[in-house]
Amino acid sequence: MIFEDLPTTPTSEELIDKAFSRAARSGNAKRGLEAQQSMLQTAANIMSDNLENVVTAWPDFEYEDDVHPFYYELADAIVDVDRLRQSLSEVMWASRKTREIHEEYQPRLRKTDTDTARKHRKQAFARLADIVEQVDDELLYINKSRNDLRDLPEINPDEPTIVVAGYPNVGKSSFVNDVTNARGETASYPFTTKGIGLGHFEHERLRYQIVDTPGLLDRPPAERNEIESQAVSAVEHLADCMLVMVDPSGECGYPLASQLELRDSIAAQFETVPVLTIANKTDRREVWDDQLEDLEADFEMSIETGENVETVLEAAVEAVDYEPELPFDG
């Protein structure tokens, strides 16, 4: 995952201490003007290189090749991507500025006496420290963003994806577990405390991922907070097919009318994605036979007995209609 291996960002104090302590050791190994030159070069290089590495470790949010829209939306739901980009820009400025200070002062240390060179080096050190301290807030925000983003899910946005939605207790997680090799595999996102279920299955040698999104698509849009709404927007970039599961028996705790209203709101938001309505719990048909007229389900099934589960999965695969990209054969 693109944010998983981001390194810890140092604070300004940590970076200054590192640069000056290394510079002191470098100076101790030499004498006179050479010692002052070595100290300045060591301190400036450490500051400049470390600041540049902070920036280059991040993907470029401007390019879809670096950050898929799914992950961009997720990142922006958790951190302020515009502010993060501004912080990265400020840190890159500081990196360049430390190099400029080195280039400005190094000639002054070549043709002078040792005492004067020491004064110039101390002036340069003070300016270097000032530059790094100026971006302390940016370094702190970058590291906070790194900590917030590094645990995002291991979801491959390039794989064909089926998203399962619906109210709690309608059988979503049981369906995901039943049709995949994963059993209760979940990832806890910062925008939902319940964790999101993720599994994989193969169909005709193609790998599909199937996602259950409790805390996001299990209640009406009006009940979602701003972060959750943006996370749902991220799922729009991910979903190739939506399965909206309903429990006509109402044993889930929600009347069928409310479940169908949620289905309609999901269909409206995912209007470019195939949306299939799946009535679960056919093993409890005696409880919901009188609901059939209002239901208008695309498929009926029972996770409990396994009835039509494979049929539903095959219908989802057909709705995805995934065509793998083949290597060009010239």
Solvent accessible surface area in square Angstrom, and as a share of the most:
residue,aa,sasa,rsa
1,M,51,0.23
2,I,67,0.34
3,F,0,0.00
4,E,78,0.35
5,D,125,0.65
6,L,6,0.03
7,P,72,0.45
8,T,88,0.51
9,T,9,0.05
10,P,32,0.20
11,T,43,0.25
12,S,8,0.05
13,E,121,0.54
14,E,99,0.44
15,L,2,0.01
16,I,20,0.10
17,D,84,0.43
18,K,74,0.31
19,A,0,0.00
20,F,51,0.21
21,S,52,0.33
22,R,102,0.37
23,A,0,0.00
24,A,43,0.33
25,R,142,0.52
26,S,24,0.16
27,G,6,0.06
28,N,128,0.66
29,A,82,0.64
30,K,80,0.34
31,R,214,0.78
32,G,31,0.30
33,L,49,0.24
34,E,100,0.45
35,A,8,0.06
36,Q,11,0.05
37,Q,43,0.19
38,S,18,0.11
39,M,25,0.11
40,L,0,0.00
41,Q,86,0.38
42,T,33,0.19
43,A,0,0.00
44,A,1,0.01
45,N,53,0.27
46,I,20,0.10
47,M,0,0.00
48,S,1,0.00
49,D,60,0.31
50,N,34,0.17
51,L,0,0.00
52,E,61,0.27
53,N,89,0.45
54,V,9,0.05
55,V,26,0.15
56,T,86,0.50
57,A,42,0.33
58,W,19,0.07
59,P,23,0.15
60,D,59,0.30
61,F,14,0.06
62,E,112,0.50
63,Y,131,0.50
64,E,118,0.53
65,D,146,0.76
66,D,63,0.33
67,V,4,0.02
68,H,46,0.21
69,P,34,0.21
70,F,3,0.01
71,Y,10,0.04
72,Y,63,0.24
73,E,41,0.18
74,L,2,0.01
75,A,0,0.00
76,D,48,0.25
77,A,5,0.04
78,I,34,0.17
79,V,11,0.06
80,D,73,0.38
81,V,0,0.00
82,D,97,0.50
83,R,123,0.45
84,L,0,0.00
85,R,84,0.31
86,Q,99,0.44
87,S,5,0.03
88,L,15,0.07
89,S,63,0.41
90,E,57,0.26
91,V,0,0.00
92,M,44,0.20
93,W,87,0.31
94,A,0,0.00
95,S,2,0.02
96,R,131,0.48
97,K,60,0.25
98,T,0,0.00
99,R,92,0.34
100,E,89,0.40
101,I,2,0.01
102,H,34,0.15
103,E,115,0.52
104,E,70,0.31
105,Y,10,0.04
106,Q,17,0.07
107,P,69,0.44
108,R,96,0.35
109,L,0,0.00
110,R,137,0.50
111,K,197,0.84
112,T,40,0.23
113,D,83,0.43
114,T,45,0.26
115,D,89,0.46
116,T,45,0.26
117,A,0,0.00
118,R,85,0.31
119,K,132,0.56
120,H,42,0.19
121,R,27,0.10
122,K,115,0.49
123,Q,91,0.40
124,A,0,0.00
125,F,21,0.09
126,A,65,0.50
127,R,89,0.33
128,L,0,0.00
129,A,16,0.12
130,D,71,0.37
131,I,12,0.06
132,V,0,0.00
133,E,99,0.45
134,Q,103,0.46
135,V,3,0.02
136,D,41,0.21
137,D,94,0.49
138,E,39,0.17
139,L,1,0.00
140,L,89,0.44
141,Y,28,0.11
142,I,0,0.00
143,N,32,0.17
144,K,117,0.49
145,S,0,0.00
146,R,34,0.12
147,N,72,0.37
148,D,42,0.22
149,L,0,0.00
150,R,91,0.33
151,D,96,0.50
152,L,8,0.04
153,P,3,0.02
154,E,104,0.47
155,I,8,0.04
156,N,66,0.34
157,P,26,0.16
158,D,109,0.56
159,E,26,0.12
160,P,5,0.03
161,T,0,0.00
162,I,0,0.00
163,V,0,0.00
164,V,0,0.00
165,A,0,0.00
166,G,1,0.01
167,Y,17,0.07
168,P,36,0.23
169,N,110,0.56
170,V,0,0.00
171,G,15,0.15
172,K,13,0.05
173,S,64,0.41
174,S,56,0.36
175,F,0,0.00
176,V,5,0.03
177,N,40,0.20
178,D,75,0.39
179,V,16,0.09
180,T,6,0.03
181,N,142,0.73
182,A,18,0.14
183,R,163,0.60
184,G,45,0.43
185,E,81,0.36
186,T,85,0.49
187,A,25,0.20
188,S,80,0.52
189,Y,13,0.05
190,P,79,0.49
191,F,12,0.05
192,T,9,0.05
193,T,139,0.81
194,K,121,0.51
195,G,2,0.02
196,I,3,0.02
197,G,11,0.11
198,L,10,0.05
199,G,0,0.00
200,H,37,0.16
201,F,16,0.07
202,E,128,0.58
203,H,53,0.24
204,E,147,0.66
205,R,232,0.85
206,L,48,0.24
207,R,114,0.41
208,Y,6,0.02
209,Q,1,0.00
210,I,0,0.00
211,V,3,0.02
212,D,2,0.01
213,T,2,0.01
214,P,25,0.16
215,G,4,0.03
216,L,1,0.01
217,L,1,0.01
218,D,6,0.03
219,R,54,0.20
220,P,40,0.25
221,P,56,0.35
222,A,103,0.79
223,E,108,0.48
224,R,21,0.08
225,N,85,0.44
226,E,144,0.64
227,I,81,0.41
228,E,15,0.07
229,S,44,0.29
230,Q,46,0.20
231,A,0,0.00
232,V,0,0.00
233,S,35,0.23
234,A,0,0.00
235,V,7,0.04
236,E,62,0.28
237,H,85,0.38
238,L,5,0.03
239,A,8,0.06
240,D,55,0.28
241,C,0,0.00
242,M,0,0.00
243,L,0,0.00
244,V,1,0.00
245,M,1,0.00
246,V,1,0.01
247,D,0,0.00
248,P,1,0.01
249,S,18,0.12
250,G,25,0.24
251,E,88,0.40
252,C,8,0.05
253,G,61,0.59
254,Y,72,0.27
255,P,83,0.52
256,L,10,0.05
257,A,67,0.52
258,S,34,0.22
259,Q,3,0.01
260,L,21,0.10
261,E,121,0.54
262,L,3,0.01
263,R,35,0.13
264,D,78,0.41
265,S,30,0.20
266,I,1,0.01
267,A,35,0.27
268,A,71,0.55
269,Q,55,0.24
270,F,3,0.01
271,E,141,0.63
272,T,128,0.75
273,V,21,0.12
274,P,54,0.34
275,V,37,0.21
276,L,28,0.14
277,T,5,0.03
278,I,0,0.00
279,A,0,0.00
280,N,4,0.02
281,K,41,0.17
282,T,9,0.05
283,D,57,0.30
284,R,87,0.32
285,R,78,0.29
286,E,123,0.55
287,V,60,0.34
288,W,0,0.00
289,D,68,0.35
290,D,124,0.64
291,Q,55,0.24
292,L,75,0.37
293,E,155,0.70
294,D,92,0.48
295,L,2,0.01
296,E,136,0.61
297,A,32,0.25
298,D,76,0.39
299,F,64,0.27
300,E,49,0.22
301,M,0,0.00
302,S,0,0.00
303,I,31,0.16
304,E,143,0.64
305,T,90,0.52
306,G,41,0.39
307,E,80,0.36
308,N,67,0.34
309,V,5,0.03
310,E,108,0.48
311,T,63,0.36
312,V,0,0.00
313,L,14,0.07
314,E,94,0.42
315,A,16,0.12
316,A,0,0.00
317,V,14,0.08
318,E,138,0.62
319,A,28,0.22
320,V,18,0.10
321,D,106,0.55
322,Y,79,0.30
323,E,135,0.60
324,P,50,0.31
325,E,171,0.76
326,L,146,0.73
327,P,119,0.75
328,F,190,0.79
329,D,136,0.71
330,G,98,0.94
